[in-house]
Amino acid sequence: MTNLLPEMAEIWQQTLNWQPTFQQQAQFQRLYELILEGNRQLNLTRITDPQEFWEKHLWDSLRGIVPLLSGNLSPASPTLIDIGTGAGFPGIPVKITVPNCTITLLDSTRKKITFLDNILTELSLNNAKTLVGRAEEIGQHPQHRLAYDIALIRAVGAASVCAEYSLPLLKQGGLAIIYRGNWTEDETTALQNAVKLLGGVIESIEQFTTPLSHSIRHCVYLRKVGTTPVQFPRAVGVPTQKPL
Ligand SMILES: C[S@@+](CC[C@H](N)C(=O)[O-])C[C@H]1O[C@@H](n2cnc3c(N)ncnc32)[C@H](O)[C@@H]1O
């Protein structure tokens, strides 16, 4: 099996001021192998080349949580949800990297969730759960609404849709991290209106360059400062059909 680039230690350090332990490196390697295996039956990801996998799945997942990697966590053991996790990104690399967090991996596709259940067992990841469902329904469920410190969401939809999926799930003061490729000023303006309706604010938007292919990426950080009105998230399909 192709080795997943242990020589990247220096790049981790330079770009994220963090390095995986031997155990974390082994977990990343095993994750890569399991995804390649899973890809034979499920259409999990088109990113299978080791360098591309390292950059687009591992590094990118962790770039979004730089504020957590600094070790100044508040609370010390945060509860996270990864909305539309697919093959487990960014949630699984985040769980490997921040072992004291509790994470819920949510996706509407049962086959992907069954695959993730096996990954959690294989990688011996504790305090990690999977959940089959639609973000629109989970956001109205008393067990999940207002339950999380941090919501992660990558490649699930337009930014305002991501805001409508994530903000209802957050506790007051919680943080939503929206992973994006390109970003424009117009998107900021549109998102501002949506976020206000949902009881949040745009805390920051970070632009960065990926370390191997030098692509531009963005992370949008939303802070929940108020209460999300009960009508959000709207019924299944409405956030995408009629974005705020
Ligand atoms: C393009 S994939 C992205 C997967 C992963 N986040 C990543 O970045 O590699 C989008 C995923 O979101 C899930 N999804 C889309 N809409 C959803 C919703 N409303 N609720 C839950 N999952 C959803 C899909 O099933 C799919 O697995």
The ligand as a Tripos MOL2 file, in Angstrom:
@<TRIPOS>MOLECULE
LIG
   27    29     1     0     0
SMALL
NO_CHARGES

@<TRIPOS>ATOM
      1 C1        -19.8930   16.6740   -1.7520 C.3       1 LIG1
      2 S1        -20.1270   15.6750   -0.3380 S.3       1 LIG1
      3 C2        -18.9210   16.3540    0.7810 C.3       1 LIG1
      4 C3        -18.4430   15.3370    1.7530 C.3       1 LIG1
      5 C4        -17.3910   15.8400    2.7440 C.3       1 LIG1
      6 N1        -17.9110   16.8790    3.6200 N.3       1 LIG1
      7 C5        -16.1350   16.3200    2.0340 C.2       1 LIG1
      8 O1        -15.8850   17.5250    2.0580 O.co2     1 LIG1
      9 O2        -15.4290   15.4930    1.4460 O.co2     1 LIG1
     10 C6        -21.6620   16.2580    0.3630 C.3       1 LIG1
     11 C7        -22.2260   15.3020    1.4040 C.3       1 LIG1
     12 O3        -23.2640   15.9760    2.1060 O.3       1 LIG1
     13 C8        -24.3510   15.0870    2.2900 C.3       1 LIG1
     14 N2        -25.5430   15.9590    2.4060 N.ar      1 LIG1
     15 C9        -26.0290   16.7990    1.4660 C.ar      1 LIG1
     16 N3        -27.1150   17.4620    1.9310 N.ar      1 LIG1
     17 C10       -27.2910   17.0290    3.2000 C.ar      1 LIG1
     18 C11       -28.2600   17.3380    4.2090 C.ar      1 LIG1
     19 N4        -29.2350   18.2150    3.9930 N.pl3     1 LIG1
     20 N5        -28.1410   16.7010    5.4000 N.ar      1 LIG1
     21 C12       -27.1710   15.8040    5.6220 C.ar      1 LIG1
     22 N6        -26.2460   15.4640    4.7000 N.ar      1 LIG1
     23 C13       -26.3000   16.0690    3.5140 C.ar      1 LIG1
     24 C14       -24.3290   14.1750    1.0680 C.3       1 LIG1
     25 O4        -24.9420   12.9190    1.3260 O.3       1 LIG1
     26 C15       -22.8230   14.0460    0.8020 C.3       1 LIG1
     27 O5        -22.2740   12.9020    1.4480 O.3       1 LIG1
@<TRIPOS>BOND
     1     1     2 1
     2     2     3 1
     3     2    10 1
     4     3     4 1
     5     4     5 1
     6     5     6 1
     7     5     7 1
     8     7     8 2
     9     7     9 1
    10    10    11 1
    11    11    12 1
    12    11    26 1
    13    12    13 1
    14    13    14 1
    15    13    24 1
    16    14    15 ar
    17    14    23 ar
    18    15    16 ar
    19    16    17 ar
    20    17    18 ar
    21    17    23 ar
    22    18    19 1
    23    18    20 ar
    24    20    21 ar
    25    21    22 ar
    26    22    23 ar
    27    24    25 1
    28    24    26 1
    29    26    27 1
@<TRIPOS>SUBSTRUCTURE
     1 LIG1         1 GROUP 0 **** ****
